[in-house]
Amino acid sequence: MTLNIGVIAGDGIGPEVVREAKKVLDASAAKNGFEINYTEIWMGGCSIDKFGEPLTDEAIALAKASDAVLMGSIGGNTATSPWYRLPPEKRPEAGLLKIRKALNLFANLRPSLLYDELKAACPLRAETAEKGFDFIIMRELTGGLYFGERSTKEVDGVMTAVDTLTYNENEIRRAAVKAFEIARKRRKKVTSVDKANVLDSSRLWRKVVMEVAEDYPGVELEHMLVDNCAMQIVKDPAQFDVVLTENMFGDILSDEAAEITGSIGMLSSASLNDTKFGLYEPSGGSAPDIAGKNIANPIATILSAAMMLRFTFDLDEAADQIENAVKQVLKEGFRTGDIMSEGCKKVNTDEMGSLIAERL
């Protein structure tokens, strides 16, 4: 079996953490008897420097020809980088929106899991952290405010900006189906998050989600307003299993859910379409302030690679092995700086990758 994986190293710490994920993938391939063919794909600021745009048509074609894409981080320092003096459609993050749309990546999965070994790093109250939590945010990724029509123009002598939030029932339904399918394999609960007391788009969202729920009688459905959900994530995250929400709400809530695990450097993510294809990336950003210092935490990217083995290639055993290797390294007390605590051994980026690969 040969896995054809497109690799977007990206910007900032991206090349460093992707290198370690590939190291672990190669160790897994040697252990489990499959082969990997990597294809380099340029996207983000590095693509701007090389080609003058954040994502070329050739890059999209390479991604489409792959079975899956493993990605590092995109972007730079918005205050100092020349990339952010370009028009918005030429900036690094425009490549992200473009590739999501081009590959129809409508479902973004972000696990939020608190490892027993990292409870001390959790910023929540001790009794809340002690309960632990393990939930997934299922964010609709190609609709809503980020993809609606927008304009900035002068109206009656006043500069006015307009962003349009649009969803149709088909976009909502396919996201809801994905959430219920995931919940059916977990603890069988979906929390649908909206702002139905204010927004028409949220009222349609709630209506369609309720229709989908009828096809999953074994899965509990609850509705929660987004402001309450933001509060509940820090008050009692253990209550959640699968959180289903629209694009902008999901963007905000998933970063909150990542931070309560102790470090955003621990959280993987997957963006899926309606086939087995997926784009897998860490939840954190490019961290340009620490790029090139070999101190970034590669675990989120390594766990993203494990998600790829599970969701795209159905290699569940290999994915389990990587996830267990991560747990073992943490249990042995090895930590990168972002998750360092008293009594543990601090390691750098490539040491952490090597330790995890060795535990396979």
Phi, psi and omega in degrees: 000128179245127178264121178264104188245120170282141184235118174253101181291321174078213190244173175056234180281358183310306181301326181290315183283328177294322177305317182287325177295320177295323178301315180290319177300318180296322177294321177294320179298317179296324182286323190254000171079028172244166180246157180231131173247113181265139175236123180286132179231133181264132176203149177094209182297322179296328177288324176299315180296325186270321188239351180087005177209154187287340179204118181270164176298325178297320179296319178297318180297320178295320179295317180295331180279351180270160173284329180199164178233131174256126186234145174274244183229150184239137173111178182213202179283114186292341181274329188242338185286136176296341178301330185266011168261000177275162174302153184308322183287353179252001182276163185306315185294340176297330176296324178297310180298321182293317182288326176299317180290316183296326182261004178057043183274081189271347185240116178252123180251125176232106176290147171233103186232128176261111177290143178305322184289346184247013182300328179293336180272350181291130183282356181280171177302148186302319181291331176287315179297323182298328177293332183074170175199155181203094180222167181235134172264121178258101185258126172293135197242347187238012178231193176078202189299325185290340183243004179281169178295142181219154179201153171228118183206167179274126178236115181055040177082006182237128176295129186226130178251139180230127171239135187252127178261112183229133170223141169251167187296330180292320178297319180291317185297315183293327176291319180295318178301316179300318181295317181291325178295319178293316181298326181296334179267357181246240184257011169063048175216131175241128172253111180269123187251130182208190173227055188291347176281353182230315193260135174298320180300324179287327177293321174293319178306310183296319180299313183291320179299320178295323177296316179297321182301332180297335179275357182230068185297340180273359182249126178286137176240132170229153177250143181215133176290147190297324180293322176293321180298317178301321178290317184294330179298326178267343181272315184206071184294341181295344181287343188264149173240289174239122178257118182254127179203172183279181195298302185290317177302318181295325178300314183287311184295325182290328175290322175297316181294329178290317185294327183287352176282353181113328177194136176294344177288359180258353193254124178273172172202157177225138173242119190242153169252199184271011171247201177274355183291143174208155173249125189242130186207157173290155181284338183282175181267194186278347176043060184299339181291338179244006181299138178080001182264356178060038179236356181292150178277117182270001189296321180300320180289322177296318177291330174296321176297322176296319176300321178299314178300324183283308190276323182270318189255358179057031177263067186298320182295318178295321177296317178301319181299317180294314180298321178291326177295321176299313180300321182294317179297319178294320179297327179283355173094012178275137184215141164277170188301326185290339180241016184293139174218166185300135178090356180260167181255121182280131179231161179266186186299307185288333175294319179297317178299318180294320179299315181293317178299320181293327182287350176288000000 
